[in-house]
Amino acid sequence: MEHTAPPTAADLFAAHMQAELEGDLDGTMQTMSANPHLTSVPVKTGGVGYDGVRQFYGEHLIGKFFPPDMENVLVSQTVGINQLVNEEFFRFTHNMEMDWFLPGVPPTGKLIEVAIVVIVGVKDGLVTHEHIYWDQAGVLAQIGLLDPKGLPICTDSAAKVLDPSLPNWEFRTP
C-alpha cells in the first residue's frame, strides 16, 4: 500500500487560492476545516464558522476578489507545520466593487498598489483561518478618499516591498 503525505501548508493554500481565483466556491470550501474563520483585519470583513465563511466567500469574495487586470507577486513565504505567512504585492485598477477589501466603496477607476500579508492556519491538512492585513490608509489615499497631506501616510509603500532601494520616508524638521 502506497502512503501519500498530506499536502504541505504551501500546497494547501495554493489550492485554496486557485479555487478562489477560479470562482470555485465548493473547491475553496473543500480546503477549509469544519470551523474556520476569516478576517480582513483593516475592514473587519470575513466570516466565522463553516457557514459564515461560505456565506462571506459566496456573497463578497468569489468572483469579486480582484479585477481582471490584477498583477500579483509573491514577495516572501514562511511555512511552518501549522501556519503559513505570505507577503504579497498586488497591483490592479479599482474598476469593480470589492466588498471584502473596500466595503461600500464604488469603483473609482484608480490604480491601487498594495502589499498584503496573509497569515493562514492549517490543521489536519485543512485551512483553519486566514488573517489578512494591508495598509488601508495608503489604499484610501490612492483612490482619493483620504488626503495624505500632513499625515504619515505613504501611497507608494507597496512598491518599496518589491524594490528596497527606493527612498525611505523623508523626515523633515519643523
matplotlib code that plots the C-alpha trace (Angstrom):
import matplotlib.pyplot as plt

x = [0.0, 1.4, 1.3, 0.9, 1.9, -0.7, -0.3, 2.1, 0.7, 2.0, 0.4, -2.9, -3.0, -2.0, -5.0, -7.2, -6.2, -6.5, -10.1, -10.9, -9.4, -11.3, -14.5, -15.0, -16.8, -17.2, -13.5, -12.5, -14.5, -13.1, -9.8, -11.3, -11.7, -15.2, -15.0, -12.8, -12.7, -11.5, -10.8, -9.7, -8.3, -8.3, -12.0, -13.2, -14.8, -14.9, -16.8, -16.8, -17.7, -18.1, -21.5, -20.3, -17.1, -19.0, -21.6, -18.8, -17.0, -20.2, -21.6, -18.5, -15.3, -15.6, -15.9, -15.2, -11.8, -9.7, -10.3, -9.1, -6.0, -4.7, -1.0, 0.3, 3.9, 4.7, 7.4, 8.0, 6.5, 7.2, 5.9, 5.6, 3.8, 0.5, 0.9, 1.9, 2.6, 2.5, 3.8, 2.4, 2.3, -0.9, -1.4, -4.9, -7.4, -10.2, -12.9, -15.3, -16.9, -14.6, -16.7, -14.0, -11.4, -13.3, -16.8, -19.3, -16.8, -18.0, -15.3, -13.0, -11.1, -7.9, -4.7, -4.0, -0.7, -0.8, 1.3, -0.9, 0.1, -1.9, -1.5, -3.0, -3.6, -3.5, -4.6, -5.1, -4.4, -7.2, -7.2, -8.4, -8.2, -6.9, -6.0, -5.3, -3.5, -2.8, -2.2, -5.8, -4.8, -2.4, -5.2, -7.7, -5.2, -4.5, -8.2, -8.8, -10.8, -8.2, -6.0, -2.5, -1.2, 0.3, -0.3, 2.3, 0.7, 2.6, 0.8, 3.8, 4.9, 4.0, 6.5, 9.2, 8.4, 9.4, 12.3, 14.0, 16.4, 13.5, 13.9, 12.6, 10.3, 11.8, 11.9, 11.5, 12.3, 9.6]
y = [0.0, 3.4, 6.1, 9.7, 12.5, 15.2, 18.4, 21.0, 24.2, 25.9, 23.3, 23.6, 27.3, 27.3, 25.0, 27.3, 30.4, 28.7, 27.7, 31.3, 32.8, 30.3, 31.3, 27.8, 28.2, 24.5, 23.9, 26.7, 25.4, 21.9, 23.3, 24.6, 23.0, 22.4, 25.5, 28.1, 31.8, 34.6, 38.2, 41.0, 43.0, 46.6, 46.5, 43.6, 41.7, 37.9, 35.1, 32.7, 29.0, 27.0, 28.6, 32.1, 31.7, 30.1, 32.9, 35.5, 33.8, 33.3, 36.8, 39.0, 37.4, 34.6, 36.4, 39.7, 39.0, 41.2, 42.9, 41.1, 43.3, 42.2, 41.6, 39.6, 39.0, 36.6, 38.5, 36.0, 32.9, 31.5, 27.9, 26.1, 22.9, 24.6, 28.1, 29.9, 33.6, 35.1, 38.6, 39.7, 42.7, 43.4, 46.0, 46.5, 49.0, 49.5, 49.1, 46.8, 46.5, 44.7, 44.3, 42.2, 45.0, 48.3, 47.6, 50.2, 52.0, 52.1, 51.5, 54.6, 53.6, 54.3, 52.2, 50.5, 49.1, 47.3, 44.9, 42.3, 39.8, 36.7, 34.5, 31.1, 28.5, 24.8, 21.7, 18.2, 19.3, 22.0, 25.8, 26.8, 30.5, 33.4, 36.8, 39.3, 42.6, 45.6, 49.4, 50.7, 54.4, 54.1, 52.4, 55.1, 57.8, 56.1, 56.2, 59.7, 59.0, 60.2, 63.2, 62.2, 65.8, 66.3, 62.7, 59.9, 58.0, 56.6, 55.9, 54.2, 52.0, 48.7, 49.5, 49.5, 46.0, 45.0, 47.4, 48.1, 50.6, 53.1, 56.0, 55.8, 58.3, 61.8, 63.2, 66.9, 69.2, 71.7]
z = [0.0, -1.0, 1.6, 0.4, 2.6, 3.4, 1.4, 2.9, 4.1, 1.0, -1.3, 0.6, 0.4, -3.3, -4.0, -1.8, -3.7, -7.1, -6.3, -5.1, -8.3, -10.5, -8.8, -7.4, -4.1, -3.4, -4.2, -1.9, 0.9, 0.4, 1.6, 4.8, 8.2, 9.7, 11.9, 10.0, 10.4, 8.0, 9.0, 6.7, 9.6, 8.2, 7.4, 9.7, 6.8, 6.8, 8.4, 11.4, 11.2, 8.1, 7.1, 7.9, 5.8, 3.0, 3.0, 3.0, 0.2, -1.8, -1.4, -1.1, -2.4, -5.0, -8.4, -6.6, -5.4, -7.7, -11.1, -14.2, -14.6, -11.2, -11.0, -8.0, -6.9, -4.0, -2.2, 0.6, 2.1, 5.5, 6.0, 9.3, 10.2, 11.2, 9.7, 6.6, 6.1, 2.6, 1.9, -1.5, -3.8, -5.7, -8.5, -10.1, -11.3, -8.9, -11.5, -9.7, -6.3, -3.8, -0.6, 1.1, 0.6, 0.2, 1.6, 0.4, -1.9, -5.6, -8.2, -8.6, -11.7, -9.8, -9.8, -6.5, -5.4, -2.0, 0.0, 1.7, 4.4, 4.8, 7.9, 7.3, 10.0, 9.0, 10.9, 9.6, 6.0, 6.1, 6.4, 9.9, 9.5, 7.4, 8.9, 6.1, 6.7, 4.4, 4.7, 4.4, 4.8, 1.8, -0.2, 0.6, -0.3, -3.6, -4.6, -3.4, -0.2, 2.2, 1.9, 3.0, 3.3, 6.7, 7.7, 8.0, 5.1, 2.1, -1.2, -2.7, 0.2, -1.6, -4.4, -1.7, -0.8, -4.3, -4.5, -1.2, -2.8, -3.2, -0.9, 2.7, 4.4, 4.3, 7.8, 8.0, 10.9, 11.8]

ax = plt.figure().add_subplot(projection="3d")
ax.plot(x, y, z, "-o")
ax.set_aspect("equal")
plt.show()
